Amino acid sequence: MELRCLLGDGMAEFEATRGMPAESTVVFGVASDVDIMDRWLPQGLSVHDSGPGTVEADGALVPGSGKHEGLFRASEEQLRVEWGGRDHPDYSGWLQVADSAAGTSEVTVHISLLDESQSGARAEEVRELLDRSLDQLADEVGRRVSDAG
């Protein structure tokens, strides 16, 4: 797994890449399915479909209280998922799936957090959540492959 922290102007950029145990279309199918995202997103973040191009997010990791509306776009042609906070524009991200060696693929996740630091305890927490989420996504993909076979 590769994890990078990219410097931005007044914002923190986090990016991680991890190999996946299935071809890209299978991985994209799991990663873009809002109904099962809670299985691999960080604990404390829950996402629900709220209509075309939008999701609702809630949980301990979401700033403020109550549910928040977010923008959501999944492009099967590009094998890419993009999201952002509608009422919290300081948060956005994307997930890109790419083919790798025979029968496997690679996922890169990029998260932008305005007004966050690149270092310190909060940044380390974000890195750990990103790592854990990619591990859980790989587990979920593995289950999908074994259930199909």
CORWO-V785311 format. One line per field, one symbol per residue. ss: DSSP state (~ for helix, > for strand, _ for the rest). burial: 1 if it has 16 or more other C-alpha atoms within 10 Angstrom, else 0. Layout:
ss->???
burial->???
This chain:
ss->_>>>>>>___>>>>>>>>>>___~~~~~~~~__~~~~~~______>>>>____>>>>>_________>>>>>>>>____>>>>>>_____>>>>>>>>>_____>>>>>>>>>>______~~~~~~~~~~~~~~~~~~~~~~~~~~~~_
burial->00101000001111111111111111110111010011011100011110000111111001000011111111000011111111000011111111110001111111111100110000100110011111111111110100000
